[in-house]
Amino acid sequence: MWVLPRYGRAGVDCPPIAGNFGSDDRMTMARAVRSHEVVNIADLRRLAKRRLPRVVFDYIDGGADGEITLRENCRAFEDVIFRPRCAVATTGTDLRVSVLGTQLDLPFLLAPVGSSRLFYPRGESAAARAAGDAGTGYVLSTLSGSRVDEVRGASTGPVWYQLYLLGGREAAAAAVERARAAGCTALVVTIDTPVAGLRERDARNGTRELLSRQPFTMLPHVWQFLARPRWLAGFLADGGLMDFPNVVLPGGRAMPYADVGAALEQSVVSWSDLRWIRELWKGRTVIKGIHTAEDARRAVNEGADAIVVSNHGGRQLDGVSATIRALPEVIAAVGSRTEVLLDGGIRRGGDIVKALCLGARAVLVGRAYAYGLAAGGEAGVARAIAILRADVDRTLKLLGCASISELDSSYVEVPAAWGARVEPTAPRVGLP
C-alpha cells in the first residue's frame, strides 16, 4: 500500500476511480450498509473491519498506549442515567441546534478524521457531501488527502477547517488563507498534539516499516493489503498513498505522508500562537482538546468562540478523563461565555443526548461515521448519520422531551464523584 504510485502533485489530478473498483463494488457496499442487519454503529464497525486491511482498520479503531481512555470514553456514558418524564405525548421532535450562529438540522457534526482517503476513495468529499445532505456540518482535518476547496465544494452544509501548525507558521498561514478562500466558516485549532501518542496497534501492524519504502522491510506486512483486493483496487485507482495537499511546504511541495510524525513534534501550538492565528483568520475560532476547567477558562480568555471537550478519541495521552466526565467541570468553569462542544466515545444517539443534557451545545462524532465511510463510502456515512438521527429522535420521545432546546441536567443523573449536577447556564439554540 505505502509504496504504490501517486498521481500528480499532492494527490491532485488523480485519475477517476476506475478499474476493479467500479459501480458494482459501490452498489454492493451501499446495499450492505443499508441492510436490515445494520442497526447500530457497531454493525458498521464490523463491516469496516471486514473490508479494510488490518493496519488501516486499526488506525481508525485504536488508541494510545493501553487504550484505557479509548475504552473509558465509551464506557463512561453508561454512568449517566436517564430520568424520563413519562405519560408525555411527543408526536414530533425538533432536533435542530444553533452552533456558532448557524442552524443545523442535527445536534451533531462530523469530526475531523485524518487520512480518510485511506478508508475510501475521495473519502473526505464523500463524508462532507453526506453531512451536507443531512443538514449538518463537516470538519476537515489538516491531515486530509483532499484539497480544502474540493471538500468544501462537495458539501451543501457548513465546512470547518481543523488546523495543525504542520510545516511551520508560513505553511499554516497559507492553509488558513486557503480555508478562508474556500468558504470554510470556522477554524478549529487542535491543542493536544505536542507529539503523536503511541498507537501500539500501528507499531505491531508495521506502519513504520510500510512507510519506509524499502521492499524487504515492508515484505512481512504486505499480506494485509493482498488479503483485501477490493480495497486495494480502489486505493490504487484513487492514486495510491496520498500526500497532504493542504500542507504546502517551501518550494510548493505537499507534505509526504511519512513525514507527519516528525512534523507534529516541531509544530506545537502554544497559547501565544492563538493570537496570530485569530488575527489572520478573523472569523469564528474553535479550540479543540480541552480537558480541564483551567484550559477552558484560558481558551475563553484567548477569544475562543467555542471549545471542544476532547481527548483526541483516546489517541494522545492515555489515562485522562473520559470526555463526558470532564464536561461538567468545563461547563461549570465557562458558563455562558462560550459554546461548548464534546467529542469522544459517541456510538449511540443516547450518548449525544446525555452530552446535551450536561450542557454541550452539540457534539462531534468521529469514529461513528469513519466506520460507515470505511464500510460503504458516502452511503455508509449517510447510514451512520441516519442511525444516530433515529437514536436521538427515539431517545427524546422516550424521555418525554419534544425538543433539543428543552434538554437540561434534570433529565440525567450522574455519579456523586463527578460533582454537583450542572444546571444549564445559557440557551442551547436560537431558532425561530
C-alpha positions, 0 to 999 in steps of 0.5 A, a space after each residue: 500500500 505505502 509504496 504504490 504510485 501517486 498521481 500528480 502533485 499532492 494527490 491532485 489530478 488523480 485519475 477517476 476511480 476506475 478499474 476493479 473498483 467500479 459501480 458494482 463494488 459501490 452498489 454492493 457496499 451501499 446495499 450492505 450498509 443499508 441492510 436490515 442487519 445494520 442497526 447500530 454503529 457497531 454493525 458498521 464497525 464490523 463491516 469496516 473491519 471486514 473490508 479494510 486491511 488490518 493496519 488501516 482498520 486499526 488506525 481508525 479503531 485504536 488508541 494510545 498506549 493501553 487504550 484505557 481512555 479509548 475504552 473509558 470514553 465509551 464506557 463512561 456514558 453508561 454512568 449517566 442515567 436517564 430520568 424520563 418524564 413519562 405519560 408525555 405525548 411527543 408526536 414530533 421532535 425538533 432536533 435542530 441546534 444553533 452552533 456558532 450562529 448557524 442552524 443545523 438540522 442535527 445536534 451533531 457534526 462530523 469530526 475531523 478524521 485524518 487520512 480518510 482517503 485511506 478508508 475510501 476513495 475521495 473519502 473526505 468529499 464523500 463524508 462532507 457531501 453526506 453531512 451536507 445532505 443531512 443538514 449538518 456540518 463537516 470538519 476537515 482535518 489538516 491531515 486530509 488527502 483532499 484539497 480544502 476547496 474540493 471538500 468544501 465544494 462537495 458539501 451543501 452544509 457548513 465546512 470547518 477547517 481543523 488546523 495543525 501548525 504542520 510545516 511551520 507558521 508560513 505553511 499554516 498561514 497559507 492553509 488558513 488563507 486557503 480555508 478562508 478562500 474556500 468558504 470554510 466558516 470556522 477554524 478549529 485549532 487542535 491543542 493536544 498534539 505536542 507529539 503523536 501518542 503511541 498507537 501500539 496497534 500501528 507499531 505491531 501492524 508495521 506502519 513504520 516499516 510500510 512507510 519506509 519504502 524499502 521492499 524487504 522491510 515492508 515484505 512481512 506486512 504486505 499480506 494485509 493489503 493482498 488479503 483485501 483486493 477490493 480495497 486495494 483496487 480502489 486505493 490504487 485507482 484513487 492514486 495510491 498513498 496520498 500526500 497532504 495537499 493542504 500542507 504546502 511546504 517551501 518550494 510548493 511541495 505537499 507534505 509526504 505522508 511519512 513525514 507527519 510524525 516528525 512534523 507534529 513534534 516541531 509544530 506545537 501550538 502554544 497559547 501565544 500562537 492563538 493570537 496570530 492565528 485569530 488575527 489572520 483568520 478573523 472569523 469564528 475560532 474553535 479550540 479543540 482538546 480541552 480537558 480541564 476547567 483551567 484550559 477552558 477558562 484560558 481558551 475563553 480568555 484567548 477569544 475562543 468562540 467555542 471549545 471542544 471537550 476532547 481527548 483526541 478519541 483516546 489517541 494522545 495521552 492515555 489515562 485522562 478523563 473520559 470526555 463526558 466526565 470532564 464536561 461538567 467541570 468545563 461547563 461549570 468553569 465557562 458558563 455562558 461565555 462560550 459554546 461548548 462542544 464534546 467529542 469522544 466515545 459517541 456510538 449511540 444517539 443516547 450518548 449525544 443526548 446525555 452530552 446535551 443534557 450536561 450542557 454541550 451545545 452539540 457534539 462531534 462524532 468521529 469514529 461513528 461515521 469513519 466506520 460507515 465511510 470505511 464500510 460503504 463510502 458516502 452511503 455508509 456515512 449517510 447510514 451512520 448519520 441516519 442511525 444516530 438521527 433515529 437514536 436521538 429522535 427515539 431517545 427524546 420521545 422516550 424521555 418525554 422531551 419534544 425538543 433539543 432546546 428543552 434538554 437540561 441536567 434534570 433529565 440525567 443523573 450522574 455519579 456523586 464523584 463527578 460533582 454537583 449536577 450542572 444546571 444549564 447556564 445559557 440557551 442551547 439554540 436560537 431558532 425561530 
